[in-house]
């Protein structure tokens, strides 16, 4: 089934105008796409073809105006990612995914960038991004988001200090006790 899917998608992409093909291939790893991200990853000429890709059913539009984003349907996105990997090779496809993560971070989509970094096994970069996301989630009281994000990272690469820090935060903010409420623990922290 995978080979058939890849073959049919390849034939479809080869028949479309070059700017549309470039847009789909260069943005293959973006879960949600805005026009500025499309310009960053592809180019302004290719980004002008987003509406045509919506009309053809390969992208769908979510929202309008300032909140307008575009998404490839799940099977299309998976197929395009496989096609990019087949055409470019694994190393160049990973580089494109890393570049996509950077564009997502710069556009304020750190959650999507984190998910992408985990997907491509860019562990060090995912952990670095998670540190910032953890602060954001903690300040906003989004415990479920924090725990869900941590669960996505393979346990073998999560630093012990990070897991311990989340445990201290959780026990201190979610229950009435916890080490942060213990005077002896606070005294030990001040000594260090």
trRosetta pair geometry for C-beta under 8 A, 3 or more apart (Angstrom, degrees):
i j d omega theta_ij theta_ji phi_ij phi_ji
1 4 5.7 -57 -149 37 32 111
1 5 6.1 36 153 -21 67 108
2 5 5.6 -54 -147 36 30 114
2 6 6.2 28 155 -17 64 109
2 82 7.3 -156 -174 -140 100 165
3 6 5.7 -55 -145 39 30 112
3 7 6.1 33 154 -22 65 108
4 7 5.7 -54 -146 36 29 113
4 8 6.3 24 158 -14 65 108
5 8 6.2 -59 -146 39 25 105
5 9 6.2 19 159 -13 63 113
5 75 7.0 -114 -151 -176 130 104
5 79 5.4 -125 152 -102 103 114
5 82 7.9 66 104 56 108 151
6 9 6.0 -58 -142 42 26 109
6 10 6.1 32 156 -24 63 110
6 79 6.2 -173 -93 -149 53 87
6 82 5.5 -92 -100 114 111 129
6 83 6.3 166 -148 -75 85 80
6 86 6.9 94 -166 -23 132 156
7 10 5.7 -56 -148 34 26 114
7 11 6.6 25 155 -18 62 105
8 11 5.8 -53 -150 35 32 111
8 12 6.4 32 152 -19 65 107
9 12 5.6 -53 -147 37 33 114
9 13 6.2 31 156 -18 67 107
9 76 7.3 156 -122 -134 124 61
9 79 4.1 163 -58 159 169 134
9 80 7.0 -129 171 -67 138 57
9 83 6.0 -121 111 -55 119 135
10 13 5.9 -57 -145 38 28 108
10 14 6.3 29 157 -21 63 108
10 83 5.9 172 -82 -121 83 119
11 14 5.9 -55 -147 34 28 112
11 15 6.7 21 157 -16 61 109
12 15 6.2 -67 -157 36 28 107
12 16 6.9 27 152 -27 64 106
13 16 5.9 -54 -152 23 36 111
13 21 5.3 104 -180 -124 87 95
13 24 6.4 -130 -123 80 112 146
13 25 7.5 94 -165 -55 140 101
13 80 7.8 128 -78 -110 140 85
13 83 6.9 109 8 175 160 163
14 21 7.5 62 -94 -108 26 138
16 20 4.5 -87 150 85 124 127
16 21 5.3 156 81 -56 103 86
16 24 8.0 68 73 2 152 136
17 20 5.0 85 65 10 82 105
17 21 7.1 -153 95 -7 39 91
17 49 7.2 -153 77 -117 119 146
18 21 5.5 -57 -144 38 33 114
18 22 6.1 35 158 -22 68 106
19 22 5.6 -52 -145 36 32 114
19 23 6.3 36 154 -23 64 104
19 42 7.9 94 -166 161 71 131
19 45 5.2 -109 -121 131 131 94
19 46 4.4 -163 -170 -101 82 62
19 48 7.3 -12 153 57 146 90
19 49 5.1 149 116 -24 107 141
20 23 5.6 -51 -149 33 32 113
20 24 6.5 28 155 -15 65 105
20 46 7.3 170 -73 -150 22 80
20 49 4.5 -130 -85 153 76 151
20 52 6.4 -84 -95 93 125 124
20 53 6.1 160 -148 -69 104 100
21 24 6.1 -58 -151 38 29 107
21 25 6.2 17 158 -10 66 113
22 25 6.1 -63 -142 44 27 104
22 26 5.7 14 167 -10 67 118
22 42 5.3 117 132 -152 95 111
22 43 7.3 -15 132 22 138 97
22 46 4.6 -102 90 -104 110 139
23 26 6.3 -61 -132 44 20 102
23 27 6.0 -10 173 9 60 119
23 38 6.2 10 -145 -159 101 110
23 42 4.7 -10 -104 -91 57 168
23 46 4.0 174 -63 167 90 107
23 47 6.6 150 -112 -78 118 38
23 49 5.5 -158 -7 68 153 114
23 50 7.0 -148 -177 -74 152 68
23 53 6.9 -128 99 -41 135 146
24 27 6.7 -77 -139 51 18 91
24 28 6.8 53 156 -75 59 79
24 53 7.1 166 -69 -121 100 142
24 58 6.8 -42 -101 151 127 140
24 72 7.5 98 -139 -95 87 135
24 80 5.5 -122 165 -129 97 136
25 28 5.9 -13 -157 -40 32 113
25 80 6.7 -149 -97 -170 47 101
25 83 7.2 -95 -110 106 91 111
25 84 5.6 146 -156 -92 79 97
25 87 7.5 -35 -143 56 130 151
26 41 4.8 154 144 142 101 92
26 42 4.1 141 73 -86 144 77
26 46 7.1 64 36 121 135 164
26 96 7.2 -133 -144 -153 51 121
27 30 4.7 -45 -174 23 85 121
27 33 5.4 44 180 -109 139 137
27 37 7.2 98 -125 127 115 99
27 38 5.9 -26 -73 -112 145 72
27 41 5.0 113 -83 98 76 145
27 42 6.2 -48 -35 -38 99 108
27 100 7.3 123 -141 -115 48 117
28 72 8.0 -15 -136 5 47 161
28 77 7.1 137 -167 -156 63 64
28 80 4.3 -155 -125 129 101 107
28 81 4.9 152 160 -81 115 59
28 83 7.6 -150 -115 62 145 91
28 84 4.7 -144 28 -29 168 145
28 96 7.1 38 47 130 106 134
28 100 7.9 -102 64 -69 60 152
29 81 6.4 92 -81 -106 69 105
29 84 7.9 -93 -40 61 90 164
29 96 6.3 148 -1 121 130 91
29 97 4.3 175 -119 -113 167 74
29 100 4.2 165 82 43 113 167
29 101 7.7 -50 127 -42 129 72
29 116 5.8 88 165 -144 106 126
29 120 7.8 3 -141 -49 138 129
30 33 4.7 89 116 -80 134 88
30 37 6.0 133 -133 144 154 137
30 41 6.9 -130 -35 -22 132 165
30 100 5.3 -140 -62 -161 78 119
30 103 7.4 -50 -90 87 119 123
30 104 6.7 173 -123 -71 88 108
30 112 7.5 40 -157 153 62 135
31 71 6.9 -9 159 -127 57 96
31 77 7.6 44 -118 -147 52 155
31 112 5.0 -143 40 -147 120 115
31 115 6.9 16 -31 83 147 133
31 116 7.1 -142 -23 -62 103 103
32 62 7.4 -63 -135 47 111 134
32 69 4.6 1 -179 174 108 136
32 70 7.2 139 -164 66 60 40
32 71 5.6 -36 -106 -82 65 90
32 109 6.8 -158 66 -132 107 149
32 112 6.2 -111 29 -98 95 156
33 37 5.4 -138 -152 82 63 124
33 38 5.7 68 175 -60 112 94
33 50 7.6 -161 115 -124 123 125
33 59 7.5 -66 51 -140 131 130
33 69 6.4 133 65 -171 41 77
33 70 4.5 -39 70 67 99 93
33 71 7.0 163 17 -80 86 37
33 72 7.8 55 -5 -23 127 83
34 37 4.8 95 51 8 76 102
34 38 7.0 -135 95 -7 40 88
34 68 7.0 111 -133 95 80 71
34 69 5.5 -54 -78 -110 73 73
34 70 7.4 155 -88 15 26 83
34 107 6.4 -178 36 -174 131 149
35 38 5.5 -54 -148 34 34 115
35 39 6.5 35 154 -20 66 102
35 47 5.5 95 -158 178 74 123
35 50 6.6 -111 -97 -1 81 157
35 68 7.4 28 -17 96 102 114
36 39 5.6 -51 -149 33 35 112
36 40 6.4 36 152 -20 65 105
36 107 6.3 155 94 -110 118 123
37 40 5.5 -53 -149 37 35 114
37 41 6.1 16 159 -6 69 111
37 103 5.2 110 -142 151 86 120
37 104 7.0 37 -124 -82 133 57
37 107 5.5 -53 -71 -33 101 162
38 41 6.3 -64 -138 47 26 98
38 42 5.5 -20 178 27 69 112
38 46 6.8 -142 166 104 100 93
38 47 3.8 129 114 -112 116 98
38 50 6.2 -88 -82 -66 172 123
38 70 7.8 27 -55 41 128 133
39 42 7.0 -65 -114 61 17 76
39 43 6.6 15 -151 -172 56 21
39 44 5.1 24 -128 -82 103 65
39 47 4.7 -32 -67 -35 69 156
40 103 4.7 154 110 -128 140 122
40 106 7.6 165 -130 75 165 135
40 107 7.9 -144 5 -48 152 119
41 99 6.9 130 -119 125 86 108
41 100 6.2 33 -107 -100 133 76
41 103 5.6 -60 -58 -38 96 172
42 46 3.8 -93 144 80 133 143
42 47 6.0 161 69 -52 117 76
43 46 5.1 90 53 13 73 102
43 47 7.0 -137 95 -10 35 92
44 47 5.5 -53 -142 35 33 115
44 48 6.9 45 156 -31 62 97
45 48 6.1 -51 -165 18 31 114
46 49 5.9 -57 -171 24 46 113
47 50 6.1 -7 -175 -29 54 109
49 52 4.8 -50 -165 41 72 118
49 53 6.1 75 136 -25 84 98
50 53 5.7 -57 -152 36 34 110
50 54 6.6 38 149 -21 66 101
50 59 6.5 -64 -164 75 73 162
50 70 5.7 -125 -166 -56 118 162
51 54 5.5 -49 -152 31 37 114
51 55 6.5 37 150 -18 66 103
52 55 5.5 -51 -149 37 35 113
52 56 6.4 29 153 -15 66 107
53 56 5.7 -53 -143 41 34 109
53 58 4.7 -72 -170 68 89 107
53 59 4.2 53 121 10 108 113
53 70 7.7 67 88 -173 118 142
54 57 7.8 48 176 -66 30 22
54 58 7.9 -92 -74 57 22 64
54 59 5.0 -59 -77 83 62 93
54 60 6.5 99 -133 -119 85 25
54 61 5.1 16 -124 -33 142 100
54 70 6.9 -106 -72 -128 104 113
57 73 7.7 -4 160 -18 76 134
58 72 6.5 -24 160 -131 72 87
58 73 7.4 -116 -161 13 35 99
58 76 5.6 158 -155 -151 72 153
59 70 4.7 6 177 -179 127 113
59 71 6.7 145 -159 73 74 32
59 72 5.7 -52 -101 -88 68 58
59 73 8.0 -155 -111 -16 23 72
60 70 7.0 157 75 -155 37 64
60 71 5.5 -22 57 62 88 86
60 72 8.0 137 13 -114 75 14
60 73 6.7 81 -14 -62 111 80
61 64 7.6 52 154 -82 119 69
61 68 6.5 -27 -164 -156 100 93
61 69 7.7 144 -158 80 52 40
61 70 5.8 -32 -100 -100 55 75
62 68 7.5 141 78 -155 50 44
62 69 4.9 -22 65 68 100 89
62 70 7.2 171 17 -92 81 23
62 71 6.1 37 -13 -4 122 110
63 67 3.8 -106 -177 115 143 94
63 68 5.0 -153 100 -92 93 35
63 69 5.8 54 36 16 119 78
64 67 6.8 25 53 64 35 85
64 68 5.4 25 -135 -77 21 96
65 68 6.0 155 50 -29 24 100
71 77 7.8 -43 175 -57 75 131
72 76 4.5 -127 174 96 102 112
72 77 4.0 138 91 -67 118 86
72 80 6.5 -55 180 12 167 141
73 76 4.5 80 59 11 83 111
73 77 6.8 -161 83 -11 36 88
74 77 5.9 -58 -144 35 25 108
74 78 6.3 20 160 -13 63 108
75 78 5.8 -54 -144 40 32 110
75 79 6.0 32 157 -19 65 110
76 79 5.8 -60 -148 40 27 111
76 80 6.1 27 156 -19 66 108
77 80 5.8 -54 -143 36 28 109
77 81 6.4 29 156 -19 63 106
78 81 5.8 -56 -150 36 29 111
78 82 6.5 28 153 -17 64 106
79 82 5.7 -54 -149 37 32 110
79 83 6.2 33 152 -21 66 107
80 83 5.4 -53 -145 37 32 114
80 84 6.3 38 153 -22 65 102
81 84 5.7 -49 -146 33 31 112
81 85 6.5 30 154 -16 63 106
81 93 7.5 96 -170 -168 70 123
82 85 5.7 -57 -150 39 32 111
82 86 6.2 31 152 -19 66 107
83 86 5.6 -54 -145 37 31 111
83 87 6.1 22 158 -13 66 110
84 87 6.0 -62 -144 42 27 105
84 88 5.7 -8 171 10 67 118
84 93 5.1 124 125 -119 97 103
84 96 6.5 -105 172 68 136 156
85 88 6.6 -65 -122 53 20 88
85 89 7.3 -37 -172 145 54 8
85 90 6.1 28 -156 -92 97 54
85 93 4.2 3 -96 -71 66 168
88 92 3.7 -120 163 91 112 122
88 93 5.0 145 76 -55 121 76
88 96 7.0 71 85 -15 174 131
89 92 5.2 75 62 20 87 102
89 93 6.7 -158 88 -9 38 94
90 93 5.8 -61 -143 39 26 111
90 94 6.2 27 159 -19 65 107
91 94 5.8 -56 -150 36 28 111
91 95 6.5 30 150 -20 63 105
92 95 5.3 -48 -147 34 37 116
92 96 6.5 41 151 -20 65 100
93 96 5.6 -50 -152 34 34 112
93 97 6.5 35 148 -18 64 104
94 97 5.5 -52 -148 37 35 113
94 98 6.4 39 150 -21 66 102
94 120 5.5 143 -133 -173 83 126
94 122 7.7 148 -171 -62 102 106
95 98 5.5 -49 -147 34 33 114
95 99 6.4 35 151 -19 64 104
96 99 5.6 -52 -148 37 33 113
96 100 6.3 38 150 -22 64 104
97 100 5.4 -50 -148 34 33 116
97 101 6.5 39 151 -23 64 100
97 116 6.0 -167 -175 171 96 109
97 119 7.6 -124 -167 88 141 106
97 120 4.6 144 118 -64 151 155
97 122 7.8 -173 112 -24 111 130
98 101 5.6 -49 -152 31 33 114
98 102 6.7 35 149 -19 63 101
98 117 7.9 68 -110 -105 63 81
98 120 7.3 -125 -57 98 71 155
98 122 6.3 134 -96 -89 93 155
98 125 7.5 112 -133 21 95 174
99 102 5.6 -50 -153 33 35 114
99 103 6.6 35 149 -17 65 104
100 103 5.6 -54 -150 37 34 111
100 104 6.3 36 151 -20 67 105
100 113 8.0 -176 121 -115 70 77
100 116 6.3 -117 101 178 111 161
101 104 5.6 -54 -148 36 32 113
101 105 6.4 34 153 -20 65 104
101 113 4.3 102 -158 -153 75 90
101 116 5.0 -161 -84 90 95 126
101 117 5.3 79 -123 -61 151 91
101 122 7.3 -118 -8 58 168 155
101 125 7.1 83 125 139 154 138
102 105 5.8 -53 -148 34 31 111
102 106 6.3 28 155 -16 64 109
102 113 7.6 113 -48 -134 17 129
103 106 5.8 -57 -146 40 30 111
103 107 6.3 16 158 -9 65 112
104 107 6.0 -67 -146 44 28 101
104 109 4.1 -80 -172 80 86 108
104 110 7.2 147 130 -82 93 26
104 112 5.0 -123 -164 89 140 106
104 113 3.9 176 92 -67 122 94
104 116 6.9 130 16 15 157 142
105 108 8.0 63 179 -53 28 13
105 109 7.2 -91 -69 65 25 62
105 110 5.5 56 -119 -96 70 72
105 113 4.7 31 -56 -61 80 172
105 129 7.1 -111 -100 -117 124 121
109 112 4.2 -15 158 34 110 118
109 113 6.0 124 105 -24 77 90
110 113 5.3 -55 -143 39 36 114
110 114 6.1 43 156 -25 68 102
110 129 6.1 -176 -166 -171 99 109
110 132 6.8 -95 -163 99 154 119
110 133 5.9 -171 131 -79 124 101
110 136 7.8 117 74 14 146 161
111 114 5.8 -52 -152 31 28 113
111 115 6.7 26 152 -16 62 105
111 133 7.0 118 -86 -125 64 130
111 145 7.9 -62 -115 -165 122 119
111 149 7.9 -104 -133 -94 79 121
112 115 5.7 -53 -150 36 34 111
112 116 6.4 34 152 -18 65 107
113 116 5.7 -57 -150 38 32 112
113 117 6.3 33 153 -21 66 106
113 129 6.3 -138 108 -147 109 158
114 117 5.8 -55 -147 35 30 111
114 118 6.5 29 155 -17 64 104
114 126 5.9 97 -152 -144 68 80
114 129 5.0 -161 -90 115 88 131
114 130 6.2 106 -135 -73 126 74
114 133 6.1 -1 -63 -39 152 156
114 149 6.3 -8 142 -146 149 113
114 152 7.7 99 142 82 101 145
115 118 5.9 -55 -151 36 31 110
115 119 6.3 36 150 -25 64 107
115 152 7.0 -72 -114 -176 65 162
116 119 5.4 -52 -148 33 33 117
116 120 6.5 10 161 -2 67 107
117 120 6.4 -65 -144 47 28 94
117 122 4.3 -85 -159 68 81 109
117 123 7.9 155 153 -72 97 17
117 125 5.1 -128 -147 98 136 104
117 126 3.9 176 117 -76 120 88
117 129 6.4 133 24 24 158 143
118 121 7.6 28 -177 -77 32 32
118 122 7.8 -82 -57 49 21 71
118 126 5.1 103 -66 -126 69 150
118 152 4.8 -8 -150 145 168 111
118 153 6.1 -110 -112 -88 113 59
122 125 4.5 -17 144 43 110 117
122 126 5.8 130 92 -28 74 94
123 126 5.6 -60 -143 37 28 112
123 127 6.2 26 161 -19 67 105
123 153 7.1 103 -139 -155 82 97
123 154 7.0 -56 -107 41 120 106
123 157 4.3 -62 -167 165 140 162
124 127 6.0 -54 -150 34 28 109
124 128 6.5 28 152 -18 63 107
125 128 5.6 -52 -148 36 34 113
125 129 6.3 31 155 -15 66 107
126 129 5.8 -58 -148 41 30 109
126 130 6.1 35 152 -26 65 108
126 153 6.0 168 125 -104 127 106
127 130 5.4 -53 -144 34 31 116
127 131 6.9 43 153 -30 61 94
127 153 6.7 94 -81 -139 77 150
127 157 6.9 -127 -54 136 128 102
127 158 7.0 169 -109 -116 113 55
127 159 6.9 93 -163 -6 143 99
127 162 7.1 -111 -158 -62 105 166
128 131 6.0 -44 -161 17 32 114
128 132 7.7 22 148 -5 58 100
129 132 6.0 -58 -163 39 41 106
129 133 6.2 37 145 -17 72 110
130 133 5.2 -56 -140 43 38 113
130 134 5.9 48 156 -31 70 100
130 149 5.9 166 -130 145 101 120
130 150 7.1 112 -169 -87 136 62
130 153 6.6 -37 -57 -47 161 142
130 162 7.7 54 106 -165 121 142
131 134 5.8 -49 -149 26 26 114
131 135 7.1 26 152 -16 58 101
131 162 7.4 -97 -89 -119 86 116
132 135 5.9 -52 -156 32 36 110
132 136 6.5 34 149 -16 66 107
133 136 5.4 -57 -149 40 36 114
133 137 6.0 34 155 -18 71 106
133 145 7.9 -119 166 139 106 108
133 146 7.6 167 129 -108 90 68
133 149 5.9 -137 119 -176 139 171
134 137 5.8 -54 -143 39 29 108
134 138 6.1 31 156 -22 63 108
134 146 5.7 80 -129 -135 68 106
134 149 7.5 -146 -74 83 73 137
134 150 7.8 60 -93 -63 110 102
134 162 8.0 -161 -47 -161 165 98
134 166 7.0 -97 -146 -90 132 98
135 138 5.8 -57 -147 36 28 112
135 139 6.3 26 157 -17 64 107
136 139 6.1 -57 -148 36 27 108
136 140 6.3 6 160 -1 63 115
136 142 7.9 -11 121 39 74 125
137 140 6.0 -69 -143 50 28 100
137 142 4.2 -95 -151 72 80 101
137 143 7.2 132 157 -79 107 22
137 145 4.8 -151 -124 87 124 110
137 146 4.0 166 117 -63 148 95
137 149 7.3 -156 -39 13 156 137
138 141 7.7 32 -179 -71 28 30
138 142 7.9 -76 -45 47 20 70
138 146 6.6 65 -59 -79 70 148
138 169 6.2 -64 -119 -175 130 143
138 173 7.6 164 -154 -13 92 171
142 145 3.9 0 147 25 115 121
142 146 6.2 132 103 -22 76 87
143 146 5.6 -57 -150 36 34 113
143 147 6.2 25 158 -13 70 107
143 170 7.2 102 -142 -117 115 90
143 173 7.9 -171 -86 103 119 121
143 174 6.8 84 -115 -82 155 120
144 147 6.0 -56 -143 41 30 105
144 148 5.9 31 157 -20 65 112
145 148 5.7 -57 -143 40 26 112
145 149 6.2 28 157 -21 63 107
146 149 5.9 -57 -150 34 26 109
146 150 6.5 23 155 -16 63 107
146 166 7.0 175 155 -138 118 114
147 150 5.8 -54 -147 37 32 111
147 151 6.3 36 153 -24 64 107
147 166 7.9 134 -92 178 66 132
148 151 5.7 -55 -149 33 30 114
148 152 7.0 36 152 -27 61 101
149 152 5.8 -51 -159 22 35 114
149 153 7.5 29 150 -17 63 99
150 153 6.2 -57 -162 28 40 107
150 158 7.0 61 -163 -119 87 146
150 162 8.0 180 -126 139 111 111
150 163 7.6 123 -167 -104 131 72
150 166 6.3 41 -86 -105 158 170
153 157 6.4 -109 168 75 100 100
153 158 5.3 109 111 -70 124 101
154 157 5.2 61 78 16 94 102
154 158 7.5 -166 91 -22 46 86
155 158 5.7 -49 -144 20 41 114
158 162 5.7 -116 179 73 87 125
158 163 5.6 85 133 -51 121 105
159 162 4.6 94 67 -2 88 104
159 163 7.4 -164 93 -3 49 83
160 163 5.9 -59 -152 39 36 108
160 164 6.1 32 154 -17 69 111
161 164 5.7 -58 -144 42 31 112
161 165 6.1 37 155 -25 66 106
162 165 5.7 -52 -148 33 29 113
162 166 6.6 28 154 -17 63 103
163 166 5.9 -54 -152 35 31 110
163 167 6.4 33 150 -21 64 106
164 167 5.5 -53 -149 35 34 114
164 168 6.4 35 153 -19 67 103
165 168 5.8 -51 -147 35 32 110
165 169 6.3 31 154 -16 64 107
166 169 5.7 -54 -146 40 31 112
166 170 6.0 32 156 -20 66 110
167 170 5.8 -56 -143 38 27 111
167 171 6.2 18 163 -12 64 109
168 171 6.3 -59 -142 40 25 102
168 172 6.1 13 162 -11 62 118
168 178 7.1 108 -168 -175 54 101
168 179 5.2 -58 -137 52 93 124
168 180 6.3 105 168 -40 95 97
169 172 6.1 -73 -149 44 23 105
169 173 5.9 -7 168 4 66 119
169 180 7.7 47 -103 -28 39 139
170 173 6.5 -72 -133 48 21 92
170 174 5.3 -11 -177 7 65 126
170 178 8.0 -168 95 -116 44 127
171 174 6.7 -56 -109 48 18 94
171 175 5.9 -32 -162 38 56 110
171 177 6.8 -41 165 94 96 83
171 178 3.9 157 123 -111 82 94
171 179 6.6 63 87 4 125 80
172 175 7.8 -48 -93 56 9 71
172 177 7.8 -87 -104 112 49 44
172 178 3.2 179 -84 138 55 148
172 179 6.3 -71 -65 52 111 60
172 180 3.6 37 -127 31 153 116
172 181 5.9 163 -138 -17 90 90
173 178 7.3 58 -9 -61 41 175
173 180 8.0 20 -42 44 71 142
174 178 8.0 116 45 -65 65 136
175 178 6.1 144 70 -42 89 101
176 181 7.5 -51 156 35 52 175
177 181 6.1 -148 -168 61 35 130
177 182 7.7 31 -176 -55 80 95
178 181 5.2 82 68 13 82 102
178 182 7.3 -141 105 -17 43 93
179 182 5.3 -54 -148 24 42 119
179 185 4.3 179 -175 -146 86 171
180 185 7.0 -91 -81 101 23 133
180 186 7.3 72 -158 -72 45 94
182 185 4.1 70 80 9 107 110
182 186 6.8 177 89 -10 55 84
183 186 5.6 -55 -145 39 35 112
183 187 6.2 39 155 -24 67 104
184 187 5.6 -51 -147 33 31 114
184 188 6.5 33 152 -19 63 104
185 188 5.6 -53 -151 35 33 113
185 189 6.5 36 150 -21 64 103
186 189 5.6 -52 -150 33 34 114
186 190 6.6 35 152 -20 65 103
187 190 5.8 -53 -152 33 33 112
187 191 6.7 36 150 -23 64 103
188 191 5.7 -50 -150 29 34 113
188 192 6.8 31 154 -16 64 103
189 192 5.9 -57 -153 35 34 108
